[in-house]
Amino acid sequence: MSFSPSVPGPPAGSPPAAPEARLPLPAKAAGVAAFFLIPVVLQKAGLGSAPYWLDVLNTVGLYAILALSLNVILGHAGMFHMGHAAFFAVGAYVTAVLNLDCGWPVLWTLPAAGLAAGLFAAVVAGPIIHLRGDYLLIVTIGIVEIIRIALTNDVFGLTGGPNGRMGIARPTVFGFRITRPQHFFYLIWFSVAVSLVLFRRLELSRFGRALRFIKEDPVAAEGIGINTSRHKLLAFVIGAVWAGFAGTIYAARMRTISPDSFNFSESVLLFTIVILGGSGSRRGVLLGSFLVMGLPELFRGFQESRLLVFGAALVVMMIFRPQGLLPPGPAAYMLPPPWDGAPGAGGARNGAFGGGADEAGGAGGPSPPAGGPAGTGTSGEGR
């Protein structure tokens, strides 16, 4: 009795899987161009509330950057992290100190803010990276509270205590000073576009595929040689660096920062955005940012009941669609020959490992061994 390992595949003669439907590039470019024309349209319309709605869009964009950075930790690596506001605070305060005390231009502080947030994440996450689920969640809640208390107590005389730091300079780009809401609209949403592109590349990289595997089954990931602790720590650092960048933009936009701006409720909002939109989905994060940060502004007239309605909607959402509004689709990766499904390769069809027509002696595939059918796992004589 002999065994030949085989993996079940699609039935013989089955049509190739349809590729995932995607918008053509011209349609995407037209959509992006139309979105970036929003400030011009609002200004031409002569609406008195145009600056207000631009500020709302700026807030949505800023939280989209933060939620995309949290999505690396929560959505891709599967770590329950509710202390992301701590890294946001580190970036903002590093920008304030370097600008007010050292005279650095605001945007020059961007690398330093990201580096400081990343180093802080490496220090605090190293001892706790082996924790899972609720245990990690509780520890990260403690981290954000420690940071808030430290900022309130004016650590090293740099944070300004409960009053925070005031008078942060406006950013300049090639000599142009960014002061108005429409100026910040382009700065923030350009940063969102860059974040989407970079995190897309990260997701498709070897590191991103390893994170996806770790999220689905960390034990199996360890079994095939993936260093799960190192990958989780690196995901923590990457998310923290990007949150530090967002802290710089926030400090430049608000010009005044205080410990109350980085409390636990901010972490809850970010966590809600990722879970509501779809953990691991970039489109879901954008949708969640609009729903959590933008939609409540439409119901500001119902000040007393809007939070109640929003909370009830979240409960219903978690019951009937716990995967989120726009969850990520199944992963699809291009495989090199001979596993790419090319005729005559004798391997998988349509980029998926498995049997099918090729294993059964279809066009271009090898013939089944004498004495038994292919893919059954045993030879005919050995039964």
C-alpha positions as CSV (number, residue, x, y, z in Angstrom):
1,M,0.0,0.0,0.0
2,S,1.6,3.2,-1.1
3,F,0.5,6.8,-0.6
4,S,0.9,9.8,-3.0
5,P,0.1,13.0,-1.3
6,S,-2.5,15.2,-3.1
7,V,-4.5,18.3,-2.2
8,P,-8.1,18.4,-3.3
9,G,-8.7,20.9,-6.0
10,P,-11.5,22.1,-8.3
11,P,-13.4,19.4,-10.2
12,A,-12.1,18.4,-13.6
13,G,-13.2,20.6,-16.4
14,S,-14.4,23.4,-14.1
15,P,-14.1,26.9,-15.5
16,P,-11.4,29.2,-14.2
17,A,-12.2,31.4,-11.2
18,A,-13.4,34.8,-12.2
19,P,-11.0,37.6,-11.2
20,E,-12.0,40.0,-8.5
21,A,-14.0,42.9,-10.0
22,R,-12.0,46.1,-9.7
23,L,-12.6,49.6,-11.0
24,P,-10.5,50.6,-14.0
25,L,-7.7,53.0,-13.5
26,P,-9.4,55.9,-15.3
27,A,-12.5,55.6,-13.0
28,K,-10.3,55.6,-9.9
29,A,-8.4,58.7,-11.2
30,A,-11.7,60.5,-11.9
31,G,-13.0,59.7,-8.4
32,V,-9.8,60.9,-6.7
33,A,-9.9,64.1,-8.8
34,A,-13.5,64.8,-8.0
35,F,-12.9,64.3,-4.3
36,F,-9.9,66.8,-4.3
37,L,-12.2,69.3,-6.0
38,I,-14.5,69.4,-3.0
39,P,-12.9,72.6,-1.4
40,V,-13.2,74.4,-4.8
41,V,-16.9,73.4,-5.1
42,L,-17.8,74.5,-1.6
43,Q,-16.0,77.8,-2.1
44,K,-17.7,78.5,-5.4
45,A,-21.1,77.6,-3.9
46,G,-20.7,80.4,-1.4
47,L,-21.8,78.3,1.6
48,G,-21.3,80.0,4.9
49,S,-20.7,76.6,6.5
50,A,-18.1,75.5,4.0
51,P,-15.1,76.0,6.4
52,Y,-17.0,73.9,9.0
53,W,-17.6,71.0,6.7
54,L,-14.0,71.1,5.5
55,D,-12.9,70.9,9.1
56,V,-15.2,67.8,9.5
57,L,-13.5,66.2,6.4
58,N,-10.1,67.1,7.8
59,T,-11.0,65.3,11.1
60,V,-12.2,62.3,9.1
61,G,-9.0,62.2,7.1
62,L,-6.8,62.5,10.2
63,Y,-8.6,59.6,11.9
64,A,-8.4,57.6,8.7
65,I,-4.6,57.9,8.9
66,L,-4.7,56.8,12.5
67,A,-7.1,53.9,11.9
68,L,-5.0,52.7,8.9
69,S,-2.0,52.5,11.2
70,L,-4.0,50.7,13.9
71,N,-5.3,48.3,11.1
72,V,-1.7,47.0,10.7
73,I,-1.8,45.9,14.4
74,L,-5.4,44.9,14.8
75,G,-6.5,44.0,11.3
76,H,-3.5,42.3,9.8
77,A,-1.6,40.9,12.9
78,G,-4.8,40.2,14.9
79,M,-3.6,41.9,18.1
80,F,-6.3,43.5,20.3
81,H,-4.7,46.9,20.9
82,M,-6.6,49.7,22.5
83,G,-3.8,52.0,23.4
84,H,-3.1,53.6,20.0
85,A,-3.7,57.1,21.3
86,A,-0.4,56.8,23.3
87,F,1.6,56.7,20.1
88,F,-0.5,59.5,18.7
89,A,0.4,61.5,21.7
90,V,4.1,60.8,21.5
91,G,4.2,62.1,17.9
92,A,2.3,65.2,18.7
93,Y,4.4,66.1,21.8
94,V,7.7,65.5,20.1
95,T,6.6,67.9,17.3
96,A,5.5,70.5,19.9
97,V,8.8,70.3,21.8
98,L,11.0,70.4,18.7
99,N,9.1,73.3,17.2
100,L,8.6,75.4,20.4
101,D,11.9,74.7,22.2
102,C,14.3,73.9,19.4
103,G,12.8,76.1,16.6
104,W,12.4,73.2,14.1
105,P,9.9,73.8,11.2
106,V,6.8,71.6,11.9
107,L,7.1,69.3,8.9
108,W,10.8,68.8,9.7
109,T,9.7,67.2,12.9
110,L,7.8,64.5,11.0
111,P,10.6,61.8,10.9
112,A,11.6,62.5,14.6
113,A,8.0,62.2,15.7
114,G,7.5,58.8,13.9
115,L,10.9,57.5,15.1
116,A,10.1,58.5,18.7
117,A,6.7,56.8,18.6
118,G,8.2,53.7,17.0
119,L,11.0,53.5,19.7
120,F,8.4,53.9,22.4
121,A,6.3,51.1,20.9
122,A,9.3,48.8,20.7
123,V,10.1,49.4,24.4
124,V,6.6,48.9,25.7
125,A,5.5,46.2,23.4
126,G,8.6,44.0,23.7
127,P,7.6,42.5,27.1
128,I,3.9,42.1,26.3
129,I,4.0,40.9,22.7
130,H,3.4,37.3,23.7
131,L,0.1,38.1,25.3
132,R,-3.1,37.4,23.4
133,G,-6.7,38.5,23.3
134,D,-8.2,40.2,26.4
135,Y,-4.8,40.1,28.3
136,L,-3.1,42.2,25.6
137,L,-6.1,44.5,25.4
138,I,-6.0,45.3,29.1
139,V,-2.3,46.0,29.1
140,T,-2.6,48.4,26.2
141,I,-5.4,50.3,28.0
142,G,-2.9,50.7,30.9
143,I,-0.3,52.1,28.5
144,V,-2.5,54.9,27.2
145,E,-3.5,55.8,30.7
146,I,0.2,55.9,31.9
147,I,1.0,58.3,29.0
148,R,-1.9,60.6,29.8
149,I,-0.9,60.8,33.5
150,A,2.8,61.4,32.6
151,L,1.9,64.2,30.2
152,T,-0.4,65.7,32.9
153,N,2.5,65.7,35.4
154,D,4.8,67.6,33.1
155,V,7.5,65.0,32.5
156,F,11.0,66.7,32.5
157,G,9.2,70.0,32.3
158,L,8.6,69.6,28.6
159,T,4.9,68.7,28.3
160,G,3.3,71.7,29.9
161,G,1.3,69.8,32.4
162,P,-2.6,69.8,32.2
163,N,-2.5,72.9,30.0
164,G,-0.3,71.3,27.4
165,R,1.7,73.2,24.8
166,M,0.4,76.2,22.9
167,G,1.6,78.3,19.9
168,I,2.8,75.5,17.6
169,A,3.8,77.0,14.3
170,R,1.8,76.4,11.1
171,P,3.5,74.1,8.5
172,T,5.0,75.4,5.3
173,V,5.5,73.5,2.0
174,F,8.0,75.0,-0.4
175,G,7.5,78.4,1.2
176,F,3.6,78.2,1.2
177,R,2.2,78.5,4.7
178,I,-0.7,76.2,5.4
179,T,-3.3,78.1,7.5
180,R,-6.8,77.6,6.2
181,P,-9.1,74.5,6.3
182,Q,-8.8,74.0,2.5
183,H,-5.0,74.0,2.8
184,F,-5.1,71.3,5.5
185,F,-7.7,69.4,3.4
186,Y,-5.1,68.8,0.7
187,L,-2.3,68.1,3.2
188,I,-4.3,65.6,5.2
189,W,-5.9,63.8,2.3
190,F,-2.7,63.6,0.4
191,S,-1.3,61.8,3.5
192,V,-4.3,59.5,3.4
193,A,-3.6,58.6,-0.2
194,V,0.1,57.9,0.5
195,S,-1.0,55.8,3.5
196,L,-3.3,53.7,1.4
197,V,-0.7,53.0,-1.3
198,L,2.0,52.1,1.2
199,F,-0.2,49.9,3.3
200,R,-1.4,48.2,0.2
201,R,2.2,47.4,-0.7
202,L,2.8,46.2,2.9
203,E,-0.2,43.9,2.7
204,L,1.1,42.3,-0.5
205,S,4.6,41.9,0.7
206,R,6.1,38.7,2.3
207,F,5.8,40.4,5.7
208,G,2.1,41.2,5.1
209,R,1.4,37.6,4.1
210,A,3.1,36.4,7.2
211,L,1.0,38.7,9.4
212,R,-2.2,37.4,7.7
213,F,-1.1,33.8,8.5
214,I,-0.3,34.7,12.1
215,K,-3.7,36.3,12.5
216,E,-5.5,33.2,11.2
217,D,-3.4,30.6,13.0
218,P,-0.3,31.6,15.1
219,V,0.5,28.0,16.1
220,A,0.6,26.9,12.4
221,A,2.6,30.0,11.6
222,E,5.2,29.0,14.2
223,G,5.2,25.5,12.8
224,I,6.4,26.6,9.4
225,G,9.2,28.7,10.7
226,I,7.6,32.2,11.1
227,N,8.9,34.1,14.1
228,T,5.6,35.3,15.3
229,S,6.9,37.5,18.1
230,R,9.3,39.4,15.8
231,H,6.6,39.9,13.2
232,K,4.0,41.1,15.8
233,L,6.6,43.5,17.3
234,L,7.4,44.9,13.9
235,A,3.7,45.4,13.2
236,F,3.4,47.3,16.5
237,V,6.3,49.5,15.6
238,I,5.1,50.2,12.0
239,G,1.6,51.2,13.3
240,A,3.2,53.4,16.0
241,V,5.4,55.2,13.5
242,W,2.5,56.1,11.3
243,A,0.5,57.2,14.4
244,G,3.4,59.5,15.3
245,F,3.3,61.0,11.8
246,A,-0.5,61.7,12.4
247,G,0.4,63.3,15.7
248,T,2.6,65.8,13.8
249,I,-0.2,66.8,11.5
250,Y,-2.6,67.1,14.4
251,A,-0.3,69.4,16.3
252,A,0.2,71.6,13.2
253,R,-3.5,71.8,12.6
254,M,-4.6,72.5,16.2
255,R,-1.6,74.5,17.3
256,T,-2.5,73.6,20.9
257,I,-2.2,70.1,22.4
258,S,-3.1,68.8,25.9
259,P,-3.2,65.4,27.6
260,D,-7.0,65.4,27.3
261,S,-6.7,65.1,23.5
262,F,-5.1,61.7,23.9
263,N,-7.2,59.9,26.5
264,F,-8.7,56.4,26.4
265,S,-11.8,57.5,24.5
266,E,-9.6,58.3,21.4
267,S,-8.3,54.8,21.4
268,V,-11.9,53.5,21.6
269,L,-12.9,55.6,18.6
270,L,-10.0,54.2,16.6
271,F,-10.8,50.6,17.6
272,T,-14.4,51.2,16.7
273,I,-13.5,52.5,13.2
274,V,-11.4,49.5,12.4
275,I,-14.0,46.9,13.7
276,L,-17.0,48.7,12.2
277,G,-15.5,49.2,8.8
278,G,-13.9,45.7,8.6
279,S,-10.8,44.5,10.3
280,G,-8.0,44.2,7.8
281,S,-9.7,46.2,5.1
282,R,-8.4,49.6,3.9
283,R,-11.7,50.4,2.2
284,G,-13.5,49.4,5.4
285,V,-11.3,51.7,7.5
286,L,-12.1,54.7,5.2
287,L,-15.8,53.9,5.5
288,G,-15.6,53.5,9.2
289,S,-13.8,56.9,9.5
290,F,-16.7,58.6,7.7
291,L,-19.3,56.9,9.7
292,V,-17.7,57.3,13.2
293,M,-16.2,60.8,12.8
294,G,-18.3,62.4,10.0
295,L,-21.8,61.0,10.3
296,P,-22.4,62.2,13.9
297,E,-21.9,65.8,12.7
298,L,-24.9,65.5,10.5
299,F,-27.0,64.8,13.6
300,R,-25.5,67.4,15.9
301,G,-28.9,69.0,16.2
302,F,-30.0,65.9,18.0
303,Q,-27.3,66.4,20.6
304,E,-29.0,64.4,23.4
305,S,-29.9,61.3,21.4
306,R,-27.3,61.0,18.7
307,L,-24.8,59.0,20.8
308,L,-27.7,56.7,21.9
309,V,-28.7,56.0,18.3
310,F,-25.0,55.6,17.3
311,G,-24.4,53.1,20.1
312,A,-27.5,51.1,19.3
313,A,-26.5,51.0,15.6
314,L,-23.1,49.5,16.7
315,V,-24.8,46.8,18.8
316,V,-27.0,45.8,15.9
317,M,-24.0,45.8,13.6
318,M,-22.0,43.5,15.9
319,I,-24.9,41.1,16.1
320,F,-25.8,40.8,12.4
321,R,-22.5,41.6,10.7
322,P,-19.6,41.1,13.1
323,Q,-17.1,41.0,10.2
324,G,-17.7,44.7,9.5
325,L,-19.3,46.6,6.7
326,L,-16.5,46.1,4.1
327,P,-14.5,43.1,5.3
328,P,-11.4,42.1,3.3
329,G,-11.9,39.6,0.5
330,P,-10.0,36.3,0.2
331,A,-6.3,36.6,-0.4
332,A,-5.1,35.9,-4.0
333,Y,-1.5,35.8,-4.8
334,M,0.3,35.2,-8.1
335,L,2.3,32.0,-8.1
336,P,5.5,31.4,-10.1
337,P,5.7,28.4,-12.5
338,P,5.1,25.5,-12.4
339,W,2.3,26.4,-9.8
340,D,0.8,29.2,-11.8
341,G,-1.7,27.0,-13.7
342,A,0.1,27.3,-17.1
343,P,-0.8,24.5,-19.5
344,G,1.7,21.6,-19.2
345,A,2.8,22.6,-15.8
346,G,1.0,19.8,-14.2
347,G,0.5,21.9,-11.1
348,A,-2.4,24.0,-9.8
349,R,-4.9,25.8,-12.0
350,N,-5.6,29.5,-11.7
351,G,-3.0,30.2,-9.1
352,A,-4.4,27.8,-6.4
353,F,-2.7,24.7,-5.1
354,G,-4.7,21.6,-5.7
355,G,-5.8,18.9,-8.1
356,G,-8.3,19.2,-10.9
357,A,-8.1,18.6,-14.6
358,D,-4.3,18.8,-14.6
359,E,-3.8,16.1,-12.0
360,A,-6.4,13.9,-13.7
361,G,-4.5,13.9,-16.9
362,G,-6.2,16.9,-18.5
363,A,-4.7,19.0,-21.3
364,G,-1.1,19.5,-20.8
365,G,-1.0,17.7,-17.5
366,P,0.8,14.4,-16.7
367,S,-0.9,11.1,-17.1
368,P,-2.1,9.3,-13.9
369,P,0.2,6.5,-12.7
370,A,-0.6,3.0,-13.9
371,G,-2.7,0.9,-11.6
372,G,-4.9,3.6,-10.0
373,P,-6.7,6.9,-10.6
374,A,-4.9,10.1,-9.8
375,G,-5.6,12.1,-6.7
376,T,-7.1,9.2,-4.8
377,G,-4.1,8.8,-2.5
378,T,-3.7,5.0,-3.1
379,S,-2.8,2.8,-6.0
380,G,-5.4,0.4,-7.5
381,E,-3.4,-2.7,-6.7
382,G,-2.8,-1.9,-3.1
383,R,-6.4,-1.9,-2.0
